Amino acid sequence: MRARRLLGTTALALLVSATWSVLASAQPRRELRVGVSGLPATLEPGTALEGAVPLVARQVFDTLVAYREASTDVEGALAVQWTVSRDGLVWSFTLREGVRFHDGAPLSGAEVAASFERHLRPDPQGPPLPVWGALLRGTPGVVKEVRAADARTVQIVLVQPYAPLLTVLAHPGLAVARATLAADGSRRLVGTGPYRLAEVSAGRLVLDAFPQHWGGPPRAERIVFLEIGSDEHAEAEFDARALDVWFPPGPPRRGDGALSIPGLRVGYLAFQTEKEPFSRKKVRQAVATALDPAALAAVLERGAIPLQSFLPPGVWARREGSPVLGGTRAMAKKLLREGGWPPGFTPTLLVPSESGPPSLERLAEALQSLLAEVGMPVKIREESATAMRGTLQAGEHDLVLTEATVAGGDPHLLLFPLSTSEGASKGPRALNFSFYRNPRLDDVLIRASQLSFRPERLRLYQRAQGMLAEELPWIPLYVRLQWTVARPEVRGLRLHPTGFHRLATVGLDAGAQQ
């Protein structure tokens, strides 16, 4: 009899356990598992311009302004409005009411000023904070001081007008962070973002939702970031259902669930315009005419797409309209003749030896083939990144295939260094590798960097891109793609050109989970 009771009790326990297992499996999983490469051991927003650090920081810390969806134009975030003084030197930001840090402290002008003070006067014992210097022309760069005018107003005072300030303030590296002391006496940074840091360990970083976020509670209760070092590692994690989203550093091998968007890294061909015959505009125009975008797309494969403007899609102020590349062979040959291409001349195309994907070696071979078809033979020479930079800064090249990034999403940070006389002096500060000088273009780009009125900046950048399309000191060839791979049940994922994707809107569809 006792044995029967035991059997009955055991059967009941097994039935209850099975029932709870079924109920638990039917519940939607509220944890999002995200794979990245280069997961930080500590989370300091200002340490990286791109990669996993700003992606993770984007979820934990808020910025004064934020990038709009699919664009580098900005909208309010911690700041709801802003004004600038007539001389362009004082930017005043009115803070959103009711915002609190994850530790409960209220957001204030003093907290914002203290956050920026960390960049202006970094701790010599702490990690380097290169984002500020890269986006604001050094440390302290164009910023004289950041001060709290009152509890809801913070002012950024500049040493000279610098209109890109508004765009670059959306970069997660310039997020507002409150420095506090942890229980062990170490310093930790607290944000106001949709998620708060819960756990950091080797290869794993856990964020918990912050339901009191001013933008509303995030969709997933938890995000677990995992270090994923290769395609093979990612595929194994997907097959084991241990990964929901993966942000690979390049095009993934896995095709199912793969998505992409043009990013901010541009590949371009620069002429040494101080040398004949590349000082002649018609020769440069002939090269652009000879380059067939479809032929370039074939060798770029999944790493990048051809670029027909001087700014990539998604960057505000991009000039649409007349394509830069392409034309007929007859037109290219005619331009070469009119430009006085010297018979028997064979210039050298300089290419970095370490690249890919896309493979710049294959791209260079495609350029060589297309130019040979119109009567312009080219030799290819590969150099290491270090050696190539020295060659470029000395101006000892004919043509170069290289890359640059629209840092911070503002057109100034690509067009100005690549196109103006300021960067065209030989030596370690050279950035304009075409060594092209045009006082009219200089004037347009300098004014665009100083005028804070956005519509006027837009007009000036449109004009500058028109001038570049006519003069062609450098030719945009491609823009690299940002990639992700996501499981079918992932919902609400929208990629951003910067790579700083908003994950607060991302969740898992319960009906699709198994």
C-alpha positions in Angstrom: 0.0 0.0 0.0 2.8 2.4 1.0 4.6 1.5 -2.3 1.4 2.5 -4.3 1.3 5.8 -2.4 4.9 6.5 -3.3 4.3 5.6 -7.0 1.3 7.9 -7.0 3.2 10.7 -5.4 6.1 10.3 -7.8 3.8 10.3 -10.8 2.0 13.4 -9.6 5.4 15.2 -9.1 6.5 14.2 -12.6 3.2 15.4 -14.0 3.5 18.8 -12.2 7.1 19.1 -13.4 6.2 18.4 -17.0 3.3 20.8 -16.8 5.5 23.6 -15.5 8.1 22.8 -18.2 5.4 23.2 -20.9 4.2 26.4 -19.4 7.7 27.8 -19.1 8.6 26.9 -22.7 5.4 28.6 -23.8 6.4 31.9 -22.1 8.2 34.3 -24.4 12.0 34.6 -23.7 12.7 38.2 -22.7 16.4 37.8 -22.9 18.2 38.9 -26.1 21.5 37.3 -26.8 23.8 39.4 -29.0 27.2 38.4 -30.4 29.9 41.0 -31.1 33.6 41.0 -31.7 35.9 43.0 -29.3 33.6 43.0 -26.3 35.1 45.4 -23.7 36.2 44.2 -20.3 35.0 47.5 -18.8 32.5 50.0 -20.3 34.0 53.4 -20.9 32.1 55.1 -23.7 34.9 57.5 -24.8 37.5 54.8 -25.6 36.4 53.8 -29.1 35.0 55.5 -32.2 33.5 52.4 -33.6 33.0 48.7 -32.9 31.5 47.0 -29.8 32.3 49.7 -27.3 30.0 52.4 -28.7 27.4 49.8 -29.6 27.1 48.6 -26.0 27.4 52.1 -24.7 24.5 53.2 -26.9 22.2 51.0 -24.8 23.5 52.1 -21.3 24.2 55.8 -21.8 22.2 58.6 -23.4 23.6 61.6 -25.4 22.3 65.1 -25.5 21.1 64.6 -29.1 20.6 61.3 -30.9 21.0 60.1 -34.5 17.7 59.8 -36.4 16.7 56.5 -37.7 18.9 55.5 -40.7 20.5 58.9 -40.8 23.2 60.9 -39.1 20.9 63.9 -38.8 20.0 64.5 -35.2 17.0 64.8 -32.9 16.6 65.6 -29.2 17.5 63.1 -26.5 18.6 64.3 -23.1 18.3 67.8 -24.5 14.9 68.8 -25.8 16.1 72.1 -27.4 19.3 74.0 -28.1 20.4 77.5 -29.2 23.6 79.0 -30.3 24.9 82.5 -29.7 25.3 84.9 -32.7 29.1 84.5 -32.7 28.7 80.7 -32.7 30.8 80.2 -29.5 28.2 79.3 -26.9 25.8 76.4 -27.4 23.0 76.1 -24.8 21.1 72.9 -24.3 17.9 72.6 -22.3 17.7 69.3 -20.5 14.7 67.0 -20.5 12.7 67.0 -17.2 12.3 64.0 -15.0 15.4 62.0 -16.2 17.2 59.9 -13.7 20.4 58.0 -13.7 20.3 54.3 -13.0 21.3 54.9 -9.4 18.4 57.3 -8.9 20.2 60.6 -9.1 18.5 63.2 -11.2 19.9 64.5 -14.4 21.1 68.1 -14.1 23.3 70.7 -15.8 26.0 70.1 -13.3 26.0 66.3 -14.0 26.3 66.9 -17.7 29.1 69.4 -17.2 31.0 67.0 -14.9 30.6 64.2 -17.5 32.2 66.3 -20.2 34.9 67.4 -17.7 36.2 63.8 -17.8 37.1 64.3 -21.4 38.5 67.8 -21.0 40.7 66.7 -18.1 41.1 63.0 -18.3 42.3 60.9 -15.4 46.0 60.1 -16.1 45.4 56.7 -14.4 42.4 55.9 -16.5 42.1 54.6 -20.0 42.7 57.0 -23.0 39.5 58.7 -24.3 40.2 59.3 -28.0 36.7 60.0 -29.1 36.7 63.5 -27.9 40.0 64.4 -29.6 38.9 62.7 -32.9 35.6 64.5 -33.1 36.4 67.8 -31.5 39.9 68.5 -32.9 42.0 67.4 -30.0 41.8 67.7 -26.2 40.4 70.1 -25.2 40.3 71.0 -29.0 37.6 73.5 -30.0 36.0 73.3 -26.5 37.0 76.0 -24.0 34.7 74.9 -21.2 31.4 73.1 -20.4 29.3 74.8 -17.6 26.0 74.4 -16.0 24.0 77.7 -16.4 21.3 76.3 -14.1 19.7 73.0 -13.1 18.2 72.4 -16.6 20.7 74.1 -18.9 24.2 73.2 -19.9 26.4 75.4 -22.0 29.3 74.3 -24.2 31.7 77.2 -24.8 34.0 77.0 -27.9 37.2 78.7 -28.7 36.1 79.1 -32.3 32.8 78.4 -34.2 32.5 74.6 -34.8 29.1 73.7 -36.3 29.8 69.9 -36.5 29.5 69.9 -32.7 25.8 69.3 -32.9 26.2 66.1 -35.0 29.1 64.6 -33.1 27.3 65.0 -29.8 25.2 62.1 -30.9 28.2 59.8 -30.8 28.0 57.3 -27.9 31.5 58.2 -27.0 30.3 61.6 -25.9 27.4 60.2 -23.9 26.5 61.6 -20.4 27.9 59.4 -17.7 27.8 59.9 -13.9 31.0 58.8 -12.1 30.4 57.0 -8.8 32.2 54.7 -6.4 31.4 51.0 -6.4 31.3 48.9 -3.2 34.9 47.9 -3.6 36.0 51.5 -3.9 36.6 51.4 -7.7 35.1 54.0 -10.0 32.1 53.1 -12.1 30.1 55.0 -14.7 26.3 55.2 -14.4 24.1 56.1 -17.3 20.5 57.1 -18.0 19.9 54.8 -21.0 17.3 52.1 -21.5 19.6 49.4 -20.0 21.9 49.4 -17.0 25.1 47.3 -16.6 24.4 44.2 -14.5 27.4 41.9 -15.0 30.8 41.8 -16.7 32.9 38.7 -17.1 35.3 37.3 -19.6 33.5 37.2 -23.0 30.1 38.2 -21.5 28.4 41.5 -20.6 24.9 41.6 -19.3 22.5 44.6 -19.3 19.2 44.7 -17.5 16.3 46.8 -18.6 15.7 50.2 -17.0 11.9 50.5 -17.0 12.0 54.1 -15.9 13.8 55.3 -19.0 12.4 58.5 -20.3 11.8 56.9 -23.7 9.7 54.1 -22.2 10.7 50.6 -21.1 12.8 48.6 -23.5 11.3 45.6 -25.2 13.7 43.0 -23.9 14.2 42.5 -20.1 17.8 41.7 -20.6 20.5 41.8 -23.2 23.4 39.4 -23.0 26.4 40.5 -25.1 28.7 37.6 -26.0 32.2 37.6 -27.6 32.0 35.9 -31.0 35.3 35.6 -32.7 34.5 34.0 -36.0 31.9 32.8 -38.5 32.4 29.2 -37.2 31.8 30.3 -33.6 28.7 32.3 -34.6 27.2 29.4 -36.6 27.7 27.0 -33.7 25.9 29.4 -31.3 23.1 29.9 -33.8 22.7 26.2 -34.3 22.6 25.7 -30.5 20.0 28.5 -30.2 22.4 30.3 -27.9 22.5 33.4 -30.1 19.8 35.7 -31.4 21.6 38.5 -33.2 25.2 38.7 -34.4 27.1 41.9 -35.5 30.1 40.5 -37.5 33.0 42.8 -38.3 32.6 42.0 -42.0 30.2 40.1 -44.4 29.1 36.9 -42.7 29.3 33.5 -44.3 25.8 32.7 -43.1 23.2 33.9 -45.5 20.0 33.1 -43.6 18.8 36.1 -41.6 21.6 38.3 -42.9 20.9 42.1 -43.2 23.1 45.0 -44.3 23.1 48.7 -44.6 25.7 51.1 -46.1 28.0 52.4 -43.3 30.3 55.4 -43.0 33.6 54.0 -44.3 34.4 55.1 -47.8 36.9 53.8 -50.3 38.3 56.4 -52.7 40.9 56.9 -55.4 43.1 60.0 -54.9 45.3 61.6 -57.6 48.5 63.4 -56.7 47.4 66.6 -58.4 50.7 68.3 -57.9 52.1 65.9 -60.5 51.5 65.9 -64.3 49.2 64.7 -65.9 46.9 64.4 -62.8 47.0 68.2 -62.3 44.8 68.3 -65.4 41.0 68.1 -64.7 40.1 66.3 -67.9 42.5 63.5 -67.1 40.8 63.0 -63.8 37.4 63.2 -65.4 38.5 60.6 -67.9 39.4 58.2 -65.1 36.0 58.6 -63.5 34.3 58.1 -66.8 36.2 54.9 -67.4 35.2 53.3 -64.1 32.1 51.1 -64.5 30.1 50.8 -61.2 28.8 47.3 -62.3 32.4 46.1 -62.8 33.4 47.4 -59.4 30.3 45.8 -57.7 31.4 42.4 -59.1 34.7 42.5 -57.2 33.4 44.3 -54.1 31.0 41.3 -53.6 29.3 41.5 -50.2 31.9 43.7 -48.5 30.8 47.0 -50.0 28.7 48.7 -52.7 29.8 51.2 -55.4 29.4 54.8 -54.2 28.0 57.4 -56.6 28.3 60.5 -54.3 31.0 62.0 -52.2 29.0 61.1 -49.0 27.5 57.7 -48.3 23.7 57.1 -48.0 22.5 58.0 -44.5 24.9 60.9 -44.0 23.0 64.1 -43.8 23.8 66.7 -46.6 24.6 64.0 -49.1 24.2 65.3 -52.7 21.9 63.2 -54.8 21.7 63.4 -58.6 24.5 63.1 -61.2 26.5 59.9 -60.6 30.3 60.4 -60.2 31.3 57.1 -61.9 30.7 55.7 -65.4 30.3 56.7 -69.0 31.4 55.4 -72.4 34.8 54.3 -73.4 34.7 56.7 -76.3 34.0 59.6 -73.9 36.8 58.5 -71.6 39.3 58.3 -74.5 38.2 61.7 -75.7 38.8 63.3 -72.3 42.2 61.6 -72.1 43.2 63.1 -75.5 41.9 66.6 -74.5 43.8 66.3 -71.2 47.0 65.6 -73.0 47.7 62.1 -71.7 51.4 61.5 -72.4 52.0 58.5 -74.7 53.9 55.7 -73.0 53.3 57.1 -69.5 52.5 54.4 -66.9 51.6 55.7 -63.4 51.7 53.6 -60.3 48.6 52.8 -58.3 49.4 52.5 -54.6 47.3 49.9 -52.6 47.5 48.7 -49.0 48.7 45.2 -48.7 46.5 44.2 -45.8 42.8 44.6 -46.6 39.5 42.9 -46.9 36.8 42.2 -47.3 36.5 43.8 -49.8 39.8 42.9 -51.3 41.5 46.1 -52.4 44.0 44.0 -54.4 41.2 42.6 -56.5 39.6 46.1 -56.8 42.9 47.6 -57.9 43.2 44.9 -60.6 39.7 45.8 -61.8 40.6 49.5 -61.9 43.8 48.6 -63.9 41.7 46.6 -66.4 39.1 49.3 -66.9 41.7 52.0 -67.3 43.7 49.9 -69.8 40.6 49.7 -72.0 40.7 53.4 -72.6 44.4 53.7 -73.1 45.7 54.4 -69.6 48.1 51.7 -68.4 48.6 51.5 -64.7 51.1 49.6 -62.5 50.0 48.3 -59.1 52.2 48.6 -56.0 51.3 47.2 -52.6 52.7 48.6 -49.4 52.0 47.9 -45.7 49.8 50.4 -43.9 52.7 52.1 -42.2 54.9 52.4 -45.3 52.0 53.6 -47.3 51.1 56.3 -44.9 54.6 57.6 -45.1 54.6 57.6 -48.9 51.2 59.4 -49.0 52.3 62.1 -46.5 55.4 62.8 -48.5 53.3 63.1 -51.7 55.5 60.4 -53.4 52.5 58.6 -55.1 50.7 59.0 -58.4 47.4 57.4 -57.5 46.3 55.8 -54.3 43.4 53.5 -53.4 42.6 54.1 -49.7 39.7 54.6 -47.2 38.4 57.3 -44.9 35.5 57.4 -42.4 32.7 60.0 -42.0 33.6 60.2 -38.3 30.8 61.1 -36.0 28.4 61.2 -39.1 29.1 64.9 -40.0 30.1 65.7 -43.6 32.8 68.1 -42.3 34.8 65.2 -40.9 35.2 63.7 -44.4 35.0 66.5 -46.9 37.2 69.0 -45.0 40.3 66.8 -44.4 40.2 65.2 -47.8 39.6 68.3 -49.9 41.0 71.5 -48.3 44.4 73.2 -48.3 44.7 72.7 -44.6 45.5 69.0 -45.0 47.6 69.4 -48.1 50.9 70.3 -46.6 53.4 67.4 -46.8 54.3 65.8 -43.5 52.7 63.9 -40.6 49.6 66.1 -40.6 48.8 65.6 -44.2 45.3 64.2 -44.8 44.5 65.6 -48.2 46.4 62.9 -50.2 45.4 64.5 -53.5 47.3 67.7 -52.4 44.6 69.6 -54.2 44.2 73.3 -53.3 41.3 75.4 -54.3 40.6 78.6 -52.4 37.0 78.7 -53.5 36.4 75.2 -52.2 38.3 76.0 -49.0 36.0 79.0 -48.4 32.8 76.9 -48.8 33.9 74.1 -46.5 35.3 76.5 -43.9 32.0 78.5 -43.8 30.0 75.2 -43.6 32.0 74.2 -40.5 31.3 77.5 -38.8 27.7 78.4 -39.6 25.3 76.7 -37.1 22.2 77.3 -39.2 21.5 73.7 -40.5 19.8 74.7 -43.8 22.6 77.0 -44.7 25.2 74.2 -43.9 23.2 71.9 -46.1 23.3 74.4 -49.0 27.0 74.8 -48.6 27.8 71.1 -48.6 25.6 70.6 -51.7 27.7 73.3 -53.4 31.0 71.8 -52.2 30.0 68.3 -53.5 29.1 69.9 -56.9 32.6 71.5 -57.0 34.2 68.2 -56.2 32.2 66.4 -58.8 33.5 68.9 -61.4 37.1 69.0 -60.2 37.5 65.3 -59.0 40.7 65.6 -57.0 39.6 62.3 -55.5 36.9 59.9 -56.7 34.6 58.0 -54.3 34.5 54.3 -55.3 32.6 52.4 -52.6 31.1 52.4 -49.1 31.6 49.4 -46.8 28.5 47.7 -45.5 27.4 47.2 -41.9 26.1 43.6 -41.4 24.0 41.7 -38.9 22.6 38.1 -38.8 19.4 37.6 -36.8 17.1 34.7 -36.0 13.7 34.7 -37.6 11.9 35.4 -34.3 13.9 38.7 -33.8 11.6 41.7 -34.1 12.2 45.5 -34.2 15.8 45.4 -35.3 16.7 48.4 -37.5 20.3 48.9 -38.6 22.0 52.3 -38.4 24.8 53.5 -40.7 27.0 54.4 -37.7 26.8 50.8 -36.4 25.4 52.2 -33.1 22.1 50.3 -33.5 19.2 50.9 -31.1 18.4 47.7 -29.3 15.8 49.0 -26.9 13.2 48.3 -29.7 14.4 44.7 -30.3 12.6 41.7 -28.9 11.7 38.1 -29.7 8.4 37.0 -31.2 6.9 34.5 -28.8 5.0 32.7 -31.5 8.2 32.0 -33.4 10.2 30.7 -30.5 10.7 27.0 -30.0 
